[in-house]
Amino acid sequence: MVSDTAPKGLRIQPPSKDKAPRQPSGRKKNLSKPLTEFFMSIGGVVYAFNQVDGQAIMSGAENLANALNEAAKANPALYRNLERLMTGSTYGAVFIAAGAIALPIMANHNLIPFAIPGLTPEETPASVEDTPPSQSSNEPPISSL
């Protein structure tokens, strides 16, 4: 029985009879490709900070994805968790793509509190204002200790 006194958004409605409950598919979706893409994205981000580590992740991404996919076929709990990870990784991919644009820009403007090899601007040579004034020929040379 639906209560007419409750606000419209809080009324409890009986389940619709025209919609059949969704039956789970007996065949599981292959997660190898989305997992590979996920690990490659992570490797790309890590590569910006450390090329060796990033390359290691990207080199092993496909093998790791295939192994996880095979393990998930035998373990329903692992499959559910990986599937959730891949569903959420759609937004993660957006975040990673935006970060790949933002990191170099932030590094260019010295907005990152740490150095990123290949992204952080190189130290600039001392400017003219930073160099000591030239000595006149009447003054003895300044010795450095």
N, C-alpha and C positions, 0 to 999 in steps of 0.2 A: 504494500500500500504506500503510495506516495503522499508525503505530508505537504499540504498546500500552504501551511503556515511558515515553512522554512524559506529563506531567500532562494531565488531561482537557481543560483549557482551551487547551492548546498543541498538541493533536493536529491534524494537517492532514487535513481531510476532503475527499474528492473532491466536485466540484459535484453538487448534486442533479439527477437526471435528470427529475424531475417538474416542475421550474420552467423555463419557457422564458426565454431572455434577453429583456430588455425592448427592444422595438423603438422607436427614436426616432420621434416623430410628425412627419409631413411639414409639418403646420400649426403655426405658432408661436403661442403665447398672446399676446394683446394686452396689453402692459405699460403702456398709457396711464393707466388708472385707478390701479393701485398706485403708479406713479411720481408721479402728481398728488398722491395722498394723502401720499406720502413727502415731497415738496417742501412741501406745505401744513404738515405737522408741523414741518419745519425752520423754515419761515417763522413759525410760531406761537412757537417757542422764541426765535428772533431778535427777534420783536416785543416780547417781554418786556424785552429789553435796549435795543432801538432800534426805535421804531415805524415810522420811515420805511423802514429796511432790511427789516424783517419784512414790511411791506405790499408792498414791491417784490417780494420772493420769492413771496409768496402770489398777487400779481396775475399773475405770469408763470409760475406753477407748471404750469398746464394746457398752455400753449403749449410750454413746455420739455419736458414729458412726452410730448406728441404728436410733437414733432420727434425726440426720442430714440427713441421707438417706431418711427418711420419709418426712421430710420438703422439701427436694430437689425435691421429686416427684410432689409436689404441686407448687413449685416455680422454673421456668425454669432458672432464673438468678442465683439463688443459686446453682442449678445443674451444670450450666456451670462453675461457679467459683470453685466449689468443684472438678469437673472433671479436670480443669486446675491445681489445687493444686496437685491432684493425679498424673497427668502426670509429673509435675515438681518434684514430690517427689521421682521419680526414682533416680534422681541425689541427692536429699536430703538424700535418704537412703544410697547412697555411702558415702556421707559426714558424716553421723551419724556413719556408720560402721568404717570409717577411724578414726573418733574422739574417738570412743570407744577403739581403739588400741593406738592412740597417747596420750590420756590423762594420762593413767597410766605411760607410758614411760616418759612423760614430768614431771609428779609429782615425779617420782623416781629420776630424775636429777635436781630437784628444779627449773624447768623452768617455773612453773606456779606461778604467783604473788599472789595467794590466796590458802588457804588450802582446800583440798577436803577430807572429812571424808572417811577413808578407802583406799584412794589412796596416800595421802601425807605421806612420810616417818615419822615415829614417831621421836620425839626428841631423840637423842642418849645420853647416859649418858656421863658425863664429862670424857674426856680422861685423861690418866695419866699425860700428859703435863699440863692440866688445874688444877690439884689438887695441893694444896700448899705443899711445901716440908715438910717432917716430921721434927719435932723439936728434937734437941738433948736433952739429959737428963740434961745438964748444964744450959739450957735456961729456964727462967720462962715461964709458959704457957701463950699463947696469949688469952686475953679475948675478947670476942665479945661484942660490945655495943648494 
